[in-house]
Each structure stands twice: as C-alpha cells, then as structure tokens.
Amino acid sequence: MTLFVGTSGWQYKDWRGVLYPQGCPVRLWLEEYARHFATVEINNAFYRLPSRENFAAWRERVPPDFVAAVKASRYLTHVKRLKEPAEPVHRLMSHAEGLGDRLGPVLLQLPPTLLADARLLDACLACFPAGTRVAVEPRHMSWWTHEVRAVLRERGAALCWADAYARPVTPLWRTTDWGYVRFHVGRARAWPHYGRRSLETWVDRIAAAWPDDQDVYAYFNNDPAGAAVGDAMLFARVAAIAGLEVTRTPRRLATAAR
C-alpha cells in the first residue's frame, strides 16, 4: 500500500512560521508545500473552479511525483445537487486535466441537506471519463444504504471515509481498490488537533481495509493554526512505524527550524 498524506489546501496565512518560513513569499508557497508533501487536496476548486491554465500552471510548479486531488465545484454538488451532471462534470474535468499526470482523485462532497438518491449518484458518476478516481463524501445519514453502496462498487468509486472529533462519521465501506480519508477536526488539545491514539486507530483501520499494493489518500482539513500540518506529520510517522509505505511529510516545522 502507498499512503498519500497531505492537507486540504495550502494557502493559509496562519501557516507562516509553521510550514512556511516567515520570509517565504506567498507566490512560492506551493513550491514550499510540495517540497515537504507529495500530495494536496485542491479544495479552493469547490468555491471557484480554476481555469485549465491555472491547473496547468500548478502542474509546472510541483515535482514529478506530486499528486493533486481536486474537490469538485459546488456548482455540481451544491447548486445542481448532482442533477443534469453532464455539463458540470465535463467542465470540471476539462479544467482539472490541466494537471496532466499530477491529477489524482476527484472528491464529490455532497451537501448535508441532500438526501440519498442512488440513481442520481449513478448518473453523475457515469459522466466521469473512464479511469477517473472519484471519491464521494455524503453528509446525510440517508445515504447509508445497500443501493448506494452497490452504485459506488459498480462505478469503481470510493466512499470517502470522514472523521470528525476523532470518530468516523461515515460507514467504513471499502467500495473499490483504493481509499480516500478526510480528517475534519480532532478532539485533542489544542483545538482542532488530533491525538496520537486517534491517529493510531485510523492507521489500523486503513491497514486492515487495504492490506495489498493499493493507494490510499488521506487529507487533513483541520487547517487553523497549522494543526493539519502537524497532524499529517504525526499520522505519517505512526503509519510508517506500523510498516506502511508513506509519502513524504515535513521532518520538522518551520517554528522548530528557527
């Protein structure tokens, strides 16, 4: 297994002095991030879909081994609510393909008010180009049905395993041969950090579900005060101790370097 460990986004001002040295200009933050991490979840694409040229420019700024997951535009998930998906999916993918071989999974985070509709989800997933890795993060409990699980399996899509306050908020279904995990907020001090025991439990879950030569993507979304960076580092260390192959994470924080 290869465990890709990163954060949801990289453009956070309060990461100065945590991941980014104080003198590092904002225009070089992506390069600095990619020096420490081998993957990122591009979550600003949810709010405003970048152009194909933007994605292509990001590709040129990261090393060859870098992988970028892309959070789908809210136009598809929250405005259209998965209805009439052909045009929004085509636009999303035609832009994101600017990443070329750096493009990783696409994340569909569904609105918490969107009730389960297996046929709607199936029609949306059918619009993605063959071979696209799509992860789905429903946020209403009505989605936890056999029909939804079957759609994910048949379409080769991953159920995103989501954590909030150090506990799963989704079923731990394995629906395809790769995995996607998101860490939203922990329970440790100081907020919103995760504790070591919680991360060890998640490593055990991941190792048990994907014991073979498969990929799992894990992103920390608890970005305030650089918590995501520190937790990603700790998670990677715990996973490596457990014998998992883990992509690079920072060896130390910028604060420690000073």
N, C-alpha and C positions, 0 to 999 in steps of 0.2 A: 504494500500500500504506500502511496505517496500522499501525505497530509499537507495540503497547501494552507498556510496560516497567514492571515493578513487582517486588515481593518476595513471598515466600511467608509471609504473616502480617505483623503489625505490632506485636505485643505482646511485645517483648523488652527486658528490663531493661537489658541492656548496650548498648542503643541510646540511652540517656541520654547526652547530650553528643556524640552522633554525628548522629542525626536529630532527636532531641528535646532542646530546651534544658533545662538542669538544673532550671529552675524550673517546667517544664511538668508539670502533674499527670497521672497515669495516665489519668484519666477523659477527658482531652482528646487522648490520643494518636491516636485515629482521625482526629479533625479535623485535627491537625497533619500526620499522614501524608497525608491527602487534599489538603492544601494544596500538598504537594510532588509527589505522584504522582497519576496519573489512573486507576490500576488496582491491585488487590491480589488475591492468591490466598488465599482464606479456608481455611487448612489446618487450623485447630482443629476444623472441622466433621468431620474424619476421626475424631477421638478421641471427640467427643461432639456429636451433631447439635444445633445450636441450634434453639430454637423458631421458629415463623413470626414471633412477636412480636419475637424478637431480631433476625432478619433485617430486619424492617420498621423497627425502631429504628435499625439501622445505615444503612438507606437514607435516613432523615431526617437523618443526621449528615454525609452526604457531598454534594458538589456535583452538579448535574445531569449533568455529563459523565463522572462516575465509573463505572467498570465493575468488578464483583467476580466473579472466577471462584470456584467452590466445589469443594473437594476432597470427593468423596463419602465418606459414612460408612464406616468399616471394617466395620460390620455387613454391608453389601452385599458388599464386596470381600474381606474377610479372614475374617469369621465364616461367612457364607453362601457365600463363594467363588463368587459370581455365580449360584448355584443359587436357584430359586424367587424370581426377581428382582422380580416384580410389586409386592408389598407394600413392600419396601425402597425401590424406585425411586419409588413413589408417595409414600411418606413423605418421602423426600429432597426431591422436587420440590415437594410441597405446603408444605414449610417454606421452601425456598430461594426460592420465588416471592414471599415477603415482600419480597424485594429489588426487585420490580417491574421497571421499566425499567433498573435498575442491574445486573441479573443478566447475567453473561457466560457463558462456557463452564463445564461441569461436568467435573471431572477424575476418571477412574477409574484409580487407581494400584493395580495388581494385586500380590498377594503374590509374593515371589521364588520361593516353592515351588509356585506354581500353574502347572501345565503347560498347554500350549496346548490349547484346545478351541474350535474355530471356531463350532460350533453353540451352545455355552453363551454365548459372547460375542454371537452374533447374537440369541439370545433375550433377553438382557439389554438390548441396545441398542434392541430393538423396543419395550421398555416405556416409553421416554422419550417425552414429548409431542413432537409434530411441531414442528420448528423449533428444538429444543434443540440447542445446540452441545455435543457430547460429545467429549472427548479421552481416549484410552486410553494408559496407560503400563504395558505388560507389563514384567516383570523376570526372565523366564526365556527363554533363547535358543530354546526350542522354539516360541515364538510367531512366529518369522520365516519364515512360510510363505505360499505363494500364496493358500491358503484364507483365512487371517486377513486378508491384505491385501484380498482381494475383499470380505469381510464389512465391513470398515471403509469401503471405497468405496461399497458398496451402501447402507449405513446413513448415509452422509454424516458419518461420524465421523473425527476426526483422530487419526493416530498421534502421540502426544507424542514429540517429539524430546528425548531426555535426554542431558545431558553430565555426566561425572564425570572429574575430573582432566584437564580440557581436551581431552577426546576424546568423540565420540559413543558411547553405549552402546546405541543403538537404530539400526535402519536409517533412512536418510533418505528414507522413503517420503512422498510427497505423496498423501494419500488423499481429500482434499476441498478446497474452495476457501478454506480458512482454515487457519492453523497455530498450533501450541502448542509452546513450547520451555521446558524447565526446566534450570536450571544448579544442580547439586548441590554441587560442590566443585571449586575450581581447583588449579593447581599453583604459582602464584606465591607469592612471599614478601610479607607473612606469611600463613601458612595461615589461612583457606581461600580466599584471594583468587584471582581470575583475572588473567592478564596481558593487556596491550593486544593483543598479537599474536593470542592465542587468541580474543579478542572480535572482532577484525577478521575472522578466518576465519569466525566464526559469522555475522557480518553478510553476508559474501559468500555463504554458503550460503543464507541466508534470502532475500536479494535475487534469487538465481538461481532459487529454487524458486517464489517468489511475486512475479513482476515486475509484476503488474497491480494494480488497485484492490481489494485484498483485505486482510483483517485477519490479523495475526499477534500472538499473545500470548506474551510472554517474561517468566518469573519467576525470580528468584534465590533459591535455597533455602539458600545458604551464610550463614546468619544470624549465627554467632558473631562478636562484636566489631564488628558493623556492616559486615562485609565485603559483604553483599548490597546494602546501600545504596550504598556506594562503587562497587561493580562495576556496578550498574544505571546509575549516573550516567555512568560511563566508557563503557559499552555504548551508551547513548543518544547520547552525543557522537560516538562512532565511526560510528554508524548515520546520524546527521544529516550528518556530513561526507561520507558515501557517497551522500547525496541522498535518504535515506528520510524519510518523514514519521513523526515520533516523538512520542508523548505526553509530557507534562511530567515531568521528574525534577528533583531538587533542584539549584539552581545552586551551592550550596556546603553543606558540612556544618556542623552546629552548633558543632563544635570550631573551625572556621575563623571562624565568626561571632564567637566570643568572643575 
